[in-house]
Amino acid sequence: LSPFWPENTSLTTTRTGVFVILCVAAVAFALRLKAHELVLWIFLTTFLFVLFNLSEEIVHGAFRPFMVGYRFSGGLHPNGQGVQCGLLVLAAMAAADLNWPLRALFWTAASLGFVLLILTGSRTAFAATLISLGAYLAAVCSRKVKIMLASGLVILACFVILFFSASIESASRLGRVEDTGSDDSFNGRTLVWGDVVPYIQQRPILGYGYGGFWTPAHISTISDEEKWGVAACHSAYLDCMLALGGVGLLLYISLLIVGTTVSFKHYKLTRNPSFAFGGALLLYFILD
C-alpha cells in the first residue's frame, strides 16, 4: 500500500513493482517444488554462484588468502559474498541430511563454504551462520552428536583466534585491517544509523514508501555527512522503518518470528530436515 503515501512516487512504485514480481516467483517455486527440492535448489544455486566467483578470482590472480587484508569477494562486496557463503553452508548441511548416500559431497561443499565465509571477513554473516547452523543442528541431531558438535565449535573458535594473531580483537575483525580502531562504530555503520534517526522521526508511522527513502537528495546529504558513499542504512530493520514506518517494521519482525517458530514446529511434527532448514534460514536473516 505504500505507493499511496510515498515521498517519491516514481521510485516507490517501481520498487514495489519489482517486489511483486519477486513474490510471484517465490510463490511459483513454493507451488512447483517440494520442501526437500527447495533445499537442493538453494544448495545448487549458491554452490554454483560461490564456485563461479572463486574461479573468477583464481583466473584473475586475485585469490590471495594469505595476503594481509585480503577478503574473498568475487564479483560482489565481501559482505554480500559472505551472505552467499553462509547460505551455502546451511543448505549443504541440510542437503546432507536429506541425501544420506551423498552426505560426503555435501559436507565437502559446506566445508568449502565455511572456509570462504571466513575469508570474506564478513563478521555479521559469520556470526549469523554459526548461530543459525547451531539452531539447525540442535533441532535435528541426537544429544551425543550435539555434545560432539559443541566441542568442535569450541575448538574451531580457538583456532580462529589463534589464526588471526592470537588476538581476540583481531579475530573479531576476521583479519580485516581496514577496521583497526573502528570496532566501536562497526566501520561507520552506527554513525549512519544516527544520521537517519531525524528522518525516521519525521515519518514514524508509515515511512517514506517502499524503497522510497534513498533518493539522490538523501544519499547526497548523508554521504556528505559521513564522507563516504552511503546508499543504505546497513541495517534491514532501520531501512524497513524508513520505508514502511513503525507499522511495517512491526509486521516485518512479526512475520520473521512467526515463520521461524512455525518452521521448527513443523520439523518436530514431521521430522523432515527441510523444515528445520527453513527455520534456520529465517533465523539467519533475522541475525544478518
Secondary structure as GFF3:
##gff-version 3
##sequence-region A 1 288
A	DSSP	three_ten_helix	2	4	.	.	.	ID=ss1
A	DSSP	alpha_helix	9	32	.	.	.	ID=ss2
A	DSSP	alpha_helix	35	59	.	.	.	ID=ss3
A	DSSP	alpha_helix	78	98	.	.	.	ID=ss4
A	DSSP	three_ten_helix	100	102	.	.	.	ID=ss5
A	DSSP	alpha_helix	103	120	.	.	.	ID=ss6
A	DSSP	alpha_helix	123	140	.	.	.	ID=ss7
A	DSSP	alpha_helix	143	163	.	.	.	ID=ss8
A	DSSP	alpha_helix	168	172	.	.	.	ID=ss9
A	DSSP	three_ten_helix	183	185	.	.	.	ID=ss10
A	DSSP	alpha_helix	189	202	.	.	.	ID=ss11
A	DSSP	alpha_helix	216	226	.	.	.	ID=ss12
A	DSSP	alpha_helix	236	270	.	.	.	ID=ss13
A	DSSP	alpha_helix	273	287	.	.	.	ID=ss14
###
